[in-house]
């Protein structure tokens, strides 16, 4: 073997060794298929629910669905009490068939609040919902004040906790009624009870579209002022039942002045 061939073989051997040594390093700097795929921006996931330009992602939608299930369970415990209250106080239970907020309505409300308050979680928003179950009790003017007081006393005696009590009777140019929020005793689910007269409920129904238009971002300040004036005129025409402006929420454990009938169901 000549000296030249020995040098060539040695050179080839050295190249092979260098190639073997450098191969892992070269492989290390090569992007992996997964990394290459990540450089392409993935599309945003499809919303789990959408309506009227509003959306909920899968986690938010699942949370609202679970809340709706809890509301339906609570309604089965609450409704017998409200039916009994209406019977004992000679009230009309208005709109009873609509006592459960619909899925679409609740999801629109939650999605709207999340859109307006992006710093809040879906659980934060659901914690502020008080009308997933709702009722309206109505009396004629002459029986209203006593009826509301008796109804509230009954709910309290049955261990429903008053959470919110808004009495706007006698407020100039404003909604006229008592709106209340309660928590049922079994699981603490909140529900709403509105106490109306026929005139106050008619005014609330008549002014609702005016109120909704007033809230729209597209409504001009001049139009909003006009809408508020129209609402004030309608509410101003509602007679105030005697003593209604003094109605207050009962204490959770206020003693009954007479034996309290138990709810049925």
Backbone as CSV, one residue per row, in Angstrom:
resi,resn,N_x,N_y,N_z,CA_x,CA_y,CA_z,C_x,C_y,C_z
1,UNK,0.865,-1.192,0.000,0.000,0.000,0.000,0.891,1.228,0.000
2,UNK,0.547,2.166,-0.849,1.386,3.355,-0.956,1.059,4.330,0.156
3,UNK,1.997,5.247,0.341,1.823,6.275,1.369,0.596,7.133,1.087
4,UNK,0.317,7.408,-0.211,-0.837,8.242,-0.591,-2.135,7.576,-0.175
5,UNK,-2.237,6.233,-0.409,-3.476,5.533,-0.054,-3.698,5.555,1.463
6,UNK,-2.605,5.419,2.207,-2.738,5.454,3.669,-3.281,6.796,4.119
7,UNK,-2.786,7.864,3.516,-3.254,9.207,3.890,-4.728,9.390,3.542
8,UNK,-5.148,8.868,2.392,-6.550,8.994,1.984,-7.450,8.245,2.950
9,UNK,-7.018,7.004,3.300,-7.837,6.219,4.228,-7.934,6.900,5.589
10,UNK,-6.796,7.442,6.037,-6.837,8.143,7.319,-7.757,9.362,7.252
11,UNK,-7.699,10.053,6.136,-8.557,11.232,5.976,-10.029,10.838,5.983
12,UNK,-10.329,9.741,5.265,-11.720,9.277,5.237,-12.173,8.833,6.619
13,UNK,-11.270,8.159,7.340,-11.617,7.730,8.695,-11.877,8.906,9.612
14,UNK,-11.072,9.932,9.502,-11.268,11.132,10.324,-12.592,11.805,10.002
15,UNK,-12.930,11.873,8.718,-14.199,12.488,8.306,-15.384,11.722,8.867
16,UNK,-15.269,10.386,8.858,-16.372,9.574,9.386,-16.556,9.809,10.872
17,UNK,-15.413,9.900,11.591,-15.493,10.149,13.034,-16.117,11.504,13.316
18,UNK,-15.663,12.531,12.580,-16.221,13.873,12.774,-17.713,13.906,12.458
19,UNK,-18.089,13.194,11.387,-19.506,13.153,11.015,-20.340,12.516,12.112
20,UNK,-19.797,11.429,12.693,-20.524,10.749,13.768,-20.641,11.627,14.998
21,UNK,-19.567,12.378,15.288,-19.598,13.246,16.463,-20.538,14.428,16.286
22,UNK,-20.599,14.949,15.075,-21.413,16.142,14.826,-22.880,15.822,14.575
23,UNK,-23.200,14.567,14.275,-24.584,14.212,13.930,-25.574,14.548,15.036
24,UNK,-25.290,14.201,16.338,-26.261,14.550,17.386,-26.480,16.045,17.508
25,UNK,-25.392,16.815,17.371,-25.536,18.265,17.476,-26.389,18.807,16.351
26,UNK,-26.177,18.267,15.151,-26.976,18.727,14.017,-28.438,18.378,14.213
27,UNK,-28.664,17.160,14.771,-30.049,16.746,15.008,-30.699,17.623,16.059
28,UNK,-29.879,18.067,17.034,-30.435,18.865,18.122,-30.927,20.213,17.643
29,UNK,-30.280,20.770,16.635,-30.683,22.096,16.183,-31.781,22.031,15.144
30,UNK,-32.118,20.836,14.670,-33.203,20.712,13.710,-34.544,20.825,14.435
31,UNK,-35.442,21.682,13.992,-36.750,21.785,14.663,-37.531,20.496,14.517
32,UNK,-38.190,20.110,15.619,-39.004,18.897,15.590,-40.270,19.154,14.789
33,UNK,-40.917,18.100,14.305,-42.188,18.303,13.587,-43.219,19.034,14.430
34,UNK,-43.244,18.731,15.756,-44.224,19.399,16.621,-43.933,20.884,16.720
35,UNK,-42.615,21.214,16.848,-42.251,22.624,16.941,-42.575,23.348,15.651
36,UNK,-42.315,22.658,14.527,-42.640,23.265,13.240,-44.131,23.530,13.131
37,UNK,-44.934,22.581,13.628,-46.388,22.753,13.567,-46.840,23.912,14.428
38,UNK,-46.133,24.118,15.572,-46.550,25.191,16.472,-46.275,26.567,15.903
39,UNK,-45.368,26.640,14.926,-45.088,27.942,14.334,-46.253,28.428,13.492
40,UNK,-47.143,27.518,13.104,-48.342,27.899,12.369,-49.449,28.158,13.381
41,UNK,-49.983,29.345,13.416,-50.985,29.714,14.412,-52.246,28.881,14.234
42,UNK,-52.654,28.240,15.333,-53.854,27.427,15.281,-55.084,28.322,15.335
43,UNK,-56.140,27.963,14.619,-57.359,28.774,14.668,-58.009,28.703,16.037
44,UNK,-58.705,29.768,16.422,-59.404,29.789,17.711,-60.498,28.730,17.708
45,UNK,-60.711,28.075,18.855,-61.759,27.049,18.904,-63.137,27.649,18.657
46,UNK,-63.997,26.864,18.068,-65.358,27.312,17.817,-66.089,27.511,19.145
47,UNK,-66.908,28.569,19.268,-67.653,28.755,20.519,-68.646,27.621,20.733
48,UNK,-68.850,27.281,21.994,-69.809,26.222,22.315,-71.241,26.724,22.218
49,UNK,-71.418,28.045,22.386,-72.744,28.659,22.246,-72.558,30.051,21.668
50,UNK,-73.473,30.451,20.798,-73.453,31.812,20.278,-74.863,32.250,19.938
51,UNK,-75.090,33.542,20.101,-76.396,34.107,19.798,-76.360,35.614,19.887
52,UNK,-76.925,36.266,18.881,-77.002,37.728,18.835,-75.626,38.374,18.984
53,UNK,-74.619,37.751,18.362,-73.278,38.305,18.414,-72.521,38.007,19.687
54,UNK,-73.111,37.238,20.586,-72.478,36.877,21.852,-72.038,35.419,21.802
55,UNK,-71.002,35.078,22.570,-70.503,33.705,22.564,-70.133,33.254,23.974
56,UNK,-70.134,31.940,24.157,-69.605,31.294,25.353,-68.677,30.181,24.897
57,UNK,-67.520,30.063,25.543,-66.646,28.950,25.200,-67.152,27.687,25.896
58,UNK,-66.471,26.572,25.671,-66.975,25.292,26.171,-67.043,25.267,27.696
59,UNK,-66.048,25.847,28.359,-66.047,25.860,29.828,-67.178,26.724,30.365
60,UNK,-67.358,27.902,29.771,-68.426,28.803,30.210,-69.797,28.192,29.951
61,UNK,-69.950,27.598,28.781,-71.231,26.991,28.426,-71.578,25.845,29.372
62,UNK,-70.584,25.029,29.713,-70.820,23.913,30.633,-71.211,24.424,32.016
63,UNK,-70.598,25.525,32.448,-70.927,26.095,33.757,-72.369,26.595,33.785
64,UNK,-72.807,27.225,32.702,-74.190,27.715,32.648,-75.167,26.544,32.596
65,UNK,-74.834,25.499,31.845,-75.702,24.316,31.789,-75.866,23.695,33.175
66,UNK,-74.771,23.611,33.920,-74.843,23.053,35.275,-75.697,23.942,36.175
67,UNK,-75.575,25.254,35.996,-76.380,26.189,36.788,-77.865,26.029,36.459
68,UNK,-78.180,25.846,35.186,-79.572,25.635,34.785,-80.140,24.367,35.418
69,UNK,-79.326,23.331,35.514,-79.774,22.096,36.167,-80.080,22.346,37.643
70,UNK,-79.215,23.125,38.296,-79.454,23.433,39.714,-80.708,24.281,39.884
71,UNK,-80.932,25.198,38.944,-82.129,26.036,39.008,-83.390,25.191,38.868
72,UNK,-83.364,24.225,37.959,-84.530,23.358,37.762,-84.811,22.525,39.014
73,UNK,-83.756,22.056,39.656,-83.939,21.299,40.901,-84.520,22.191,41.996
74,UNK,-83.998,23.415,42.097,-84.487,24.338,43.121,-85.943,24.711,42.871
75,UNK,-86.300,24.900,41.612,-87.682,25.289,41.283,-88.689,24.278,41.804
76,UNK,-88.331,23.003,41.752,-89.256,21.970,42.227,-89.477,22.062,43.737
77,UNK,-88.534,22.653,44.443,-88.707,22.853,45.885,-89.412,24.173,46.193
78,UNK,-89.164,25.189,45.358,-89.673,26.534,45.642,-91.129,26.701,45.223
79,UNK,-91.497,26.177,44.068,-92.828,26.428,43.519,-93.970,26.017,44.444
80,UNK,-93.897,24.863,45.114,-94.988,24.538,46.048,-95.175,25.599,47.131
81,UNK,-94.083,26.213,47.553,-94.194,27.262,48.563,-94.902,28.495,48.002
82,UNK,-94.536,28.895,46.784,-95.166,30.081,46.201,-96.635,29.839,45.895
83,UNK,-96.972,28.643,45.478,-98.379,28.316,45.258,-99.159,28.403,46.567
84,UNK,-98.548,27.935,47.638,-99.192,27.988,48.951,-99.309,29.432,49.443
85,UNK,-98.269,30.231,49.206,-98.317,31.647,49.576,-99.468,32.341,48.855
86,UNK,-99.587,32.090,47.558,-100.661,32.717,46.784,-102.028,32.318,47.336
87,UNK,-102.168,31.053,47.700,-103.442,30.576,48.239,-103.762,31.238,49.574
88,UNK,-102.779,31.317,50.450,-103.019,31.827,51.805,-103.190,33.338,51.851
89,UNK,-102.650,34.052,50.876,-102.726,35.519,50.894,-103.674,36.067,49.832
90,UNK,-104.406,35.181,49.163,-105.359,35.588,48.125,-104.677,36.376,47.011
91,UNK,-103.476,35.931,46.633,-102.726,36.588,45.562,-102.916,35.839,44.251
92,UNK,-102.713,36.551,43.163,-102.642,35.915,41.853,-101.172,35.667,41.531
93,UNK,-100.848,34.434,41.196,-99.475,34.090,40.823,-99.366,34.268,39.309
94,UNK,-98.868,35.421,38.916,-98.877,35.819,37.506,-97.683,35.208,36.766
95,UNK,-97.928,34.707,35.554,-96.834,34.204,34.725,-96.139,32.983,35.287
96,UNK,-96.884,32.147,35.987,-96.268,30.987,36.645,-95.590,30.051,35.648
97,UNK,-96.119,29.960,34.447,-95.527,29.066,33.442,-94.125,29.515,33.018
98,UNK,-93.796,30.767,33.280,-92.483,31.304,32.893,-91.551,31.450,34.095
99,UNK,-91.771,30.634,35.108,-91.004,30.783,36.352,-89.529,30.422,36.201
100,UNK,-89.190,29.611,35.205,-87.789,29.263,34.958,-87.253,30.089,33.793
101,UNK,-86.136,30.733,34.008,-85.491,31.474,32.927,-85.035,30.476,31.867
102,UNK,-85.261,30.797,30.608,-84.914,29.863,29.542,-83.402,29.778,29.358
103,UNK,-82.974,28.700,28.736,-81.544,28.510,28.473,-80.977,29.666,27.655
104,UNK,-81.678,30.025,26.580,-81.178,31.101,25.728,-81.098,32.426,26.451
105,UNK,-82.110,32.716,27.265,-82.129,33.981,27.996,-80.986,34.060,29.000
106,UNK,-80.772,32.969,29.739,-79.703,32.981,30.740,-78.331,33.063,30.075
107,UNK,-78.147,32.347,28.983,-76.841,32.372,28.321,-76.565,33.737,27.697
108,UNK,-77.586,34.385,27.171,-77.392,35.750,26.656,-76.991,36.696,27.785
109,UNK,-77.647,36.540,28.925,-77.344,37.415,30.062,-75.915,37.201,30.544
110,UNK,-75.515,35.939,30.696,-74.162,35.638,31.160,-73.129,36.123,30.147
111,UNK,-73.367,35.853,28.865,-72.416,36.270,27.828,-72.297,37.789,27.769
112,UNK,-73.409,38.487,27.960,-73.380,39.953,27.957,-72.547,40.474,29.120
113,UNK,-72.766,39.922,30.300,-72.011,40.375,31.477,-70.529,40.058,31.338
114,UNK,-70.203,38.898,30.776,-68.795,38.559,30.568,-68.155,39.509,29.562
115,UNK,-68.921,39.885,28.554,-68.409,40.809,27.544,-68.190,42.196,28.144
116,UNK,-69.099,42.614,29.024,-68.991,43.938,29.643,-67.953,43.971,30.760
117,UNK,-67.697,42.825,31.387,-66.741,42.756,32.504,-65.764,41.608,32.261
118,UNK,-64.816,41.779,31.346,-63.913,40.677,30.984,-63.025,40.203,32.130
119,UNK,-62.915,41.003,33.184,-62.093,40.579,34.316,-62.804,39.536,35.177
120,UNK,-64.102,39.337,34.950,-64.873,38.389,35.751,-64.883,37.012,35.100
121,UNK,-64.957,35.986,35.945,-65.086,34.614,35.456,-66.565,34.275,35.324
122,UNK,-66.848,33.163,34.668,-68.240,32.747,34.527,-68.849,32.445,35.892
123,UNK,-68.051,31.930,36.824,-68.566,31.668,38.171,-68.906,32.973,38.895
124,UNK,-68.098,34.014,38.668,-68.406,35.321,39.252,-69.770,35.811,38.768
125,UNK,-69.982,35.701,37.466,-71.231,36.191,36.876,-72.423,35.366,37.359
126,UNK,-72.283,34.057,37.369,-73.389,33.212,37.824,-73.728,33.494,39.284
127,UNK,-72.733,33.883,40.061,-72.983,34.216,41.454,-73.815,35.472,41.631
128,UNK,-73.944,36.264,40.563,-74.729,37.495,40.624,-76.126,37.332,40.016
129,UNK,-76.403,36.172,39.448,-77.721,35.922,38.857,-78.720,35.628,39.974
130,UNK,-79.850,36.327,39.971,-80.845,36.081,41.021,-82.229,35.747,40.474
131,UNK,-82.354,35.654,39.144,-83.688,35.441,38.585,-83.763,34.226,37.666
132,UNK,-82.915,33.221,37.907,-83.047,31.991,37.116,-84.363,31.296,37.441
133,UNK,-84.857,31.526,38.658,-86.205,31.117,39.065,-86.887,32.391,39.556
134,UNK,-88.088,32.682,39.024,-88.708,33.968,39.381,-90.225,33.842,39.398
135,UNK,-90.837,34.650,40.252,-92.290,34.612,40.442,-92.813,36.041,40.577
136,UNK,-94.096,36.210,40.248,-94.772,37.489,40.446,-96.074,37.242,41.189
137,UNK,-96.206,37.867,42.352,-97.447,37.826,43.127,-98.151,39.167,42.967
138,UNK,-99.464,39.111,42.775,-100.217,40.329,42.477,-101.502,40.377,43.296
139,UNK,-101.790,41.566,43.854,-103.018,41.817,44.596,-103.665,43.096,44.076
140,UNK,-104.948,43.223,44.272,-105.608,44.503,44.038,-105.103,45.511,45.069
141,UNK,-105.277,46.782,44.776,-104.708,47.830,45.625,-105.097,47.680,47.092
142,UNK,-106.370,47.396,47.345,-106.848,47.386,48.729,-106.271,46.236,49.556
143,UNK,-105.837,45.180,48.904,-105.268,44.060,49.647,-103.766,43.934,49.499
144,UNK,-103.152,44.899,48.813,-101.741,44.756,48.451,-100.807,44.774,49.661
145,UNK,-100.876,45.798,50.465,-99.898,45.973,51.542,-99.947,44.815,52.532
146,UNK,-101.140,44.436,52.936,-101.261,43.302,53.852,-100.812,42.010,53.174
147,UNK,-101.150,41.864,51.903,-100.770,40.659,51.178,-99.262,40.494,51.071
148,UNK,-98.563,41.572,50.747,-97.099,41.506,50.630,-96.474,41.169,51.980
149,UNK,-96.943,41.835,53.031,-96.388,41.584,54.366,-96.597,40.129,54.777
150,UNK,-97.787,39.610,54.526,-98.067,38.219,54.898,-97.246,37.244,54.055
151,UNK,-97.128,37.519,52.767,-96.361,36.632,51.890,-94.894,36.582,52.313
152,UNK,-94.328,37.740,52.606,-92.926,37.783,53.030,-92.735,37.073,54.366
153,UNK,-93.690,37.240,55.270,-93.594,36.555,56.565,-93.644,35.039,56.389
154,UNK,-94.488,34.571,55.492,-94.588,33.131,55.260,-93.283,32.575,54.690
155,UNK,-92.740,33.241,53.685,-91.486,32.766,53.093,-90.369,32.735,54.133
156,UNK,-90.327,33.766,54.963,-89.301,33.815,56.000,-89.513,32.717,57.039
157,UNK,-90.773,32.491,57.424,-91.066,31.455,58.411,-90.712,30.072,57.891
158,UNK,-90.735,29.901,56.576,-90.367,28.618,55.972,-88.872,28.556,55.673
159,UNK,-88.113,29.423,56.310,-86.648,29.433,56.291,-86.044,29.876,54.968
160,UNK,-86.814,30.597,54.168,-86.235,31.251,52.999,-85.577,32.549,53.472
161,UNK,-84.356,32.779,53.062,-83.608,33.941,53.548,-83.742,35.114,52.580
162,UNK,-84.237,36.261,53.051,-84.292,37.438,52.179,-82.891,37.986,51.929
163,UNK,-82.539,38.112,50.664,-81.207,38.586,50.272,-81.259,40.038,49.807
164,UNK,-82.320,40.372,49.103,-82.452,41.726,48.547,-83.917,42.124,48.612
165,UNK,-84.156,43.380,49.001,-85.522,43.895,49.096,-85.508,45.317,48.554
166,UNK,-86.115,45.522,47.407,-86.129,46.838,46.770,-87.570,47.336,46.680
167,UNK,-87.896,48.290,47.538,-89.240,48.872,47.563,-89.166,50.261,46.935
168,UNK,-89.719,50.391,45.739,-89.661,51.671,45.026,-91.020,52.364,44.967
169,UNK,-91.969,51.903,45.776,-93.267,52.568,45.819,-93.100,54.016,46.289
170,UNK,-93.748,54.917,45.582,-93.702,56.328,45.943,-92.515,57.080,45.385
171,UNK,-91.590,56.379,44.721,-90.445,57.055,44.106,-90.922,57.790,42.853
172,UNK,-90.591,59.034,42.754,-91.090,59.863,41.660,-90.547,59.396,40.315
173,UNK,-91.464,59.078,39.410,-91.079,58.753,38.043,-90.315,57.458,37.879
174,UNK,-90.387,56.576,38.858,-89.627,55.328,38.789,-90.559,54.124,38.812
175,UNK,-89.980,52.980,38.480,-90.648,51.684,38.593,-91.323,51.570,39.955
176,UNK,-92.576,51.103,39.961,-93.352,51.009,41.192,-93.643,49.539,41.511
177,UNK,-93.062,49.046,42.587,-93.295,47.663,43.023,-92.317,47.351,44.146
178,UNK,-92.418,46.133,44.663,-91.389,45.582,45.540,-90.769,44.406,44.803
179,UNK,-89.467,44.465,44.590,-88.720,43.343,44.020,-87.848,42.747,45.116
180,UNK,-87.879,41.440,45.234,-87.118,40.798,46.302,-86.379,39.578,45.784
181,UNK,-85.260,39.278,46.436,-84.495,38.067,46.151,-84.391,37.256,47.433
182,UNK,-84.559,35.947,47.298,-84.529,35.033,48.435,-83.600,33.871,48.128
183,UNK,-83.154,33.184,49.176,-82.427,31.922,49.009,-83.238,30.812,49.656
184,UNK,-83.510,29.782,48.858,-84.294,28.668,49.401,-83.431,27.883,50.386
185,UNK,-84.048,27.261,51.391,-83.267,26.706,52.501,-82.481,25.441,52.183
186,UNK,-82.900,24.655,51.210,-82.255,23.359,50.986,-80.845,23.499,50.428
187,UNK,-80.691,24.281,49.363,-79.383,24.416,48.713,-78.934,25.860,48.582
188,UNK,-79.767,26.781,49.032,-79.386,28.188,48.972,-79.482,28.808,47.595
189,UNK,-80.237,28.177,46.684,-80.345,28.754,45.336,-81.180,30.032,45.392
190,UNK,-80.715,31.111,44.751,-81.471,32.366,44.791,-82.660,32.344,43.834
191,UNK,-83.706,33.055,44.223,-84.853,33.219,43.335,-85.479,34.584,43.586
192,UNK,-86.216,35.056,42.597,-86.790,36.396,42.650,-88.299,36.321,42.842
193,UNK,-88.813,37.226,43.669,-90.258,37.394,43.810,-90.568,38.876,43.644
194,UNK,-91.421,39.197,42.676,-91.902,40.560,42.494,-93.313,40.656,43.066
195,UNK,-93.579,41.747,43.780,-94.892,41.987,44.386,-95.532,43.181,43.672
196,UNK,-96.638,42.933,42.971,-97.250,43.943,42.111,-98.733,44.131,42.405
197,UNK,-99.238,45.265,41.909,-100.670,45.465,41.706,-100.914,45.342,40.199
198,UNK,-102.157,45.202,39.761,-102.395,45.149,38.310,-101.849,46.379,37.584
199,UNK,-101.994,47.557,38.197,-101.532,48.782,37.541,-100.009,48.845,37.483
200,UNK,-99.342,48.440,38.551,-97.875,48.520,38.548,-97.279,47.512,37.571
201,UNK,-97.898,46.348,37.488,-97.383,45.357,36.545,-97.635,45.794,35.101
202,UNK,-98.789,46.391,34.843,-99.072,46.887,33.493,-98.072,47.970,33.105
203,UNK,-97.732,48.833,34.056,-96.759,49.891,33.775,-95.380,49.301,33.495
204,UNK,-95.000,48.284,34.259,-93.702,47.644,34.043,-93.640,47.001,32.660
205,UNK,-94.735,46.371,32.257,-94.779,45.735,30.939,-94.715,46.777,29.829
206,UNK,-95.438,47.878,30.019,-95.506,48.921,28.998,-94.174,49.649,28.830
207,UNK,-93.453,49.828,29.923,-92.199,50.589,29.857,-90.985,49.735,29.502
208,UNK,-91.135,48.432,29.525,-89.963,47.574,29.298,-89.279,47.841,27.953
209,UNK,-90.018,47.906,26.840,-89.326,48.196,25.576,-88.690,49.587,25.553
210,UNK,-89.289,50.540,26.258,-88.693,51.875,26.336,-87.366,51.819,27.095
211,UNK,-87.357,51.058,28.174,-86.138,50.895,28.972,-85.042,50.208,28.165
212,UNK,-85.430,49.170,27.416,-84.448,48.453,26.606,-83.846,49.366,25.540
213,UNK,-84.674,50.195,24.914,-84.160,51.125,23.907,-83.243,52.166,24.541
214,UNK,-83.604,52.623,25.730,-82.779,53.613,26.423,-81.371,53.083,26.681
215,UNK,-81.247,51.786,26.948,-79.952,51.190,27.287,-79.056,50.964,26.074
216,UNK,-79.606,50.994,24.875,-78.813,50.694,23.689,-77.710,51.734,23.486
217,UNK,-76.490,51.296,23.151,-75.406,52.257,22.897,-75.715,53.206,21.745
218,UNK,-76.553,52.747,20.825,-76.870,53.572,19.660,-77.906,54.653,19.954
219,UNK,-78.519,54.622,21.134,-79.539,55.613,21.476,-78.874,56.943,21.824
220,UNK,-79.299,57.991,21.159,-78.704,59.307,21.396,-79.116,59.836,22.765
221,UNK,-78.345,60.750,23.340,-78.717,61.336,24.638,-80.093,61.996,24.604
222,UNK,-80.413,62.622,23.484,-81.714,63.286,23.376,-82.851,62.261,23.401
223,UNK,-82.667,61.170,22.659,-83.686,60.121,22.632,-83.786,59.432,23.992
224,UNK,-82.660,59.211,24.646,-82.673,58.581,25.966,-83.449,59.432,26.967
225,UNK,-83.258,60.737,26.908,-83.989,61.632,27.810,-85.490,61.568,27.527
226,UNK,-85.835,61.487,26.258,-87.246,61.377,25.876,-87.855,60.076,26.392
227,UNK,-87.098,58.992,26.290,-87.582,57.691,26.764,-87.757,57.686,28.279
228,UNK,-86.838,58.302,28.998,-86.966,58.387,30.458,-88.198,59.196,30.850
229,UNK,-88.471,60.239,30.103,-89.647,61.061,30.393,-90.934,60.265,30.170
230,UNK,-90.960,59.476,29.096,-92.138,58.644,28.833,-92.352,57.624,29.950
231,UNK,-91.267,57.005,30.397,-91.381,56.032,31.483,-91.861,56.694,32.769
232,UNK,-91.339,57.874,33.043,-91.733,58.584,34.262,-93.224,58.911,34.254
233,UNK,-93.745,59.281,33.094,-95.170,59.593,32.994,-96.018,58.351,33.256
234,UNK,-95.583,57.215,32.716,-96.339,55.970,32.905,-96.310,55.537,34.363
235,UNK,-95.128,55.539,34.968,-95.027,55.127,36.371,-95.717,56.129,37.296
236,UNK,-95.692,57.392,36.906,-96.329,58.409,37.737,-97.833,58.263,37.817
237,UNK,-98.415,57.555,36.860,-99.866,57.363,36.850,-100.306,56.141,37.654
238,UNK,-99.361,55.395,38.216,-99.699,54.183,38.976,-100.112,54.574,40.397
239,UNK,-101.304,54.191,40.835,-101.714,54.494,42.216,-100.835,53.746,43.222
240,UNK,-100.500,54.409,44.308,-99.692,53.785,45.361,-100.632,53.251,46.436
241,UNK,-100.660,51.937,46.658,-101.530,51.393,47.704,-101.157,51.963,49.071
242,UNK,-102.143,52.125,49.905,-101.901,52.702,51.223,-100.891,51.859,52.009
243,UNK,-99.849,52.508,52.483,-98.834,51.847,53.295,-97.782,51.085,52.506
244,UNK,-97.887,51.052,51.179,-96.959,50.240,50.382,-95.523,50.735,50.488
245,UNK,-95.350,52.054,50.591,-93.985,52.590,50.632,-93.256,52.234,51.924
246,UNK,-93.984,51.731,52.924,-93.350,51.366,54.198,-93.057,49.869,54.306
247,UNK,-93.370,49.103,53.290,-93.129,47.662,53.334,-91.629,47.377,53.390
248,UNK,-91.231,46.540,54.345,-89.816,46.211,54.524,-89.641,44.703,54.590
249,UNK,-88.418,44.270,54.335,-88.121,42.836,54.368,-88.233,42.311,55.789
250,UNK,-88.747,41.103,55.942,-88.817,40.510,57.284,-87.456,39.981,57.704
251,UNK,-87.290,39.775,59.000,-86.089,39.107,59.471,-86.165,37.630,59.143
252,UNK,-85.013,37.000,59.007,-84.987,35.585,58.651,-85.697,34.751,59.702
253,UNK,-85.548,35.132,60.960,-86.133,34.347,62.043,-87.174,35.145,62.817
254,UNK,-87.861,36.057,62.128,-88.847,36.873,62.821,-89.966,35.994,63.366
255,UNK,-90.373,36.205,64.613,-91.410,35.348,65.191,-92.754,35.574,64.524
256,UNK,-93.488,34.507,64.341,-94.812,34.607,63.733,-95.813,35.090,64.771
257,UNK,-96.738,35.944,64.348,-97.758,36.453,65.262,-98.938,35.499,65.354
258,UNK,-98.981,34.499,64.472,-100.041,33.498,64.500,-99.466,32.208,63.938
259,UNK,-100.109,31.086,64.147,-99.573,29.833,63.603,-99.342,29.938,62.100
260,UNK,-98.195,29.460,61.667,-97.829,29.569,60.259,-98.138,28.261,59.544
261,UNK,-99.024,28.282,58.531,-99.295,27.054,57.773,-98.039,26.600,57.049
262,UNK,-97.829,25.320,56.996,-96.663,24.787,56.311,-96.921,24.700,54.813
263,UNK,-95.852,24.872,54.003,-96.032,24.745,52.559,-96.376,23.321,52.177
264,UNK,-97.044,23.180,51.060,-97.421,21.864,50.562,-96.386,21.421,49.552
265,UNK,-95.959,20.160,49.604,-95.027,19.637,48.619,-93.631,19.515,49.160
